Each structure stands twice: as structure tokens, then as C-alpha cells.
Amino acid sequence: MASDRQYLEFIMDQLSPLGDVSYRAMMGEYILYYRGKIVGGIYDDRFLVKPTASARKLMPEAAEELPYEGASPMLLVSDVDDREFLADLLNEMYGELPAPKKKKPGR
């Protein structure tokens, strides 16, 4: 099931105070980037983030869910209405996320 574009737009609006948040569409879903690093995505109209230590600390009760079959589990962000919480979450996660992979020449 593909995610609804309206849900993506809602999440992007909630994250807009952070400034450098972007997304990339992929097979009906959306990968979310913060300052160039992948933080998570929108999968089946759910906002899921990578299970970093800081994300687990800020959301100790968060359910682990699969974004799609065969993927690694991610954490479900249930409090998507709280902009301040979302900003804190992404800012705390940022230092734990891997740097973007370098693109191969010719691509």
C-alpha cells in the first residue's frame, strides 16, 4: 500500500521549523532526510525513524515496525502532532546517523 501524499505533506509541514528536511519518493513511499542524512521515512502512512539510541531514549514505548517486507525494523513515531518533540527527535538522532554515501563517478 502506498502512502498518501497528504500525510507526507503533513509530516513535512510538522518538520518545517528544522529547515533542512527533504524527501525522495521511492516505490510509493518516501525516504526522509535531515541535513543530508536519512532519518527515516513515510511507509504506509506511518512516520518511521531509524532505531538510534537517542530515538529509543526519547520514545521508550515506541513500537518497532517494518517499513516493508524484508526491511530492518524502525521505530514508529506516534506523536506527530508535537512539532517541538519532532524537532528534538531529529536533532538528537542526527549525530548518530551515518554520513551520506558518496555517489560513484558517472552517476
C-alpha positions in Angstrom: 0.0 0.0 0.0 1.4 3.4 -1.0 1.5 6.3 1.4 -0.9 9.2 0.8 0.8 12.4 -0.4 -1.3 14.4 2.1 0.3 12.5 5.0 3.7 13.3 3.6 2.8 16.9 3.3 1.5 17.0 6.9 4.8 15.5 8.2 6.9 17.8 6.1 4.9 20.8 7.5 5.4 19.5 11.1 9.2 19.3 10.4 9.4 22.6 8.6 10.8 24.5 11.6 14.0 22.4 11.3 14.7 23.9 7.9 16.8 21.3 6.1 14.4 18.4 5.8 13.8 16.8 2.4 12.3 13.6 0.9 12.7 11.3 -2.0 9.9 9.2 -3.4 10.6 5.5 -3.7 8.0 2.9 -4.8 5.0 4.8 -3.4 6.7 5.6 -0.1 9.0 8.5 1.0 12.5 8.5 2.4 13.1 11.5 4.7 16.4 13.3 5.0 17.6 15.7 7.7 20.6 17.8 6.7 21.5 15.2 4.1 21.2 12.1 6.3 18.5 9.5 6.1 16.4 9.7 9.3 13.5 7.5 8.3 10.5 7.7 6.1 6.8 7.6 5.5 5.7 4.0 4.9 2.0 3.0 4.7 1.1 6.4 6.2 3.3 5.8 9.2 6.3 8.0 10.2 9.1 5.6 11.0 12.6 6.6 12.1 15.9 4.7 12.4 16.2 3.0 15.8 19.1 5.1 17.2 19.9 5.2 20.9 18.6 8.7 21.1 15.3 7.8 19.4 14.8 4.9 21.8 15.6 7.2 24.7 13.1 9.8 23.6 10.4 7.2 22.6 10.9 4.3 25.1 7.5 2.9 24.3 7.8 3.2 20.5 6.7 0.1 18.6 9.2 -1.5 16.3 7.6 -1.8 12.8 8.8 -3.0 9.4 8.6 -0.3 6.8 8.2 -3.1 4.2 8.7 -6.8 4.0 12.3 -7.8 4.4 13.5 -4.5 5.8 15.1 -3.8 9.2 12.7 -2.7 11.9 12.2 1.0 12.5 10.6 3.0 15.3 7.0 4.3 14.9 6.7 8.0 15.8 3.2 8.2 17.3 3.4 11.8 18.5 3.4 13.5 15.1 1.3 16.5 16.3 4.1 17.8 18.5 6.4 19.9 16.4 8.8 20.6 19.3 9.2 16.9 20.0 9.8 16.1 16.4 12.5 18.8 16.1 14.1 17.4 19.3 13.9 13.9 18.0 15.6 14.6 14.6 18.3 16.9 16.2 19.1 14.2 18.8 19.3 11.5 16.2 21.4 13.5 13.7 24.8 12.8 15.4 24.1 9.0 15.4 23.2 8.7 11.8 25.7 7.6 9.2 27.1 10.2 6.7 25.5 10.0 3.2 27.2 7.6 0.9 29.4 9.0 -1.8 28.0 8.7 -5.3 30.0 6.7 -7.7 31.5 8.7 -10.6 29.4 8.7 -13.7 26.1 8.6 -11.9 
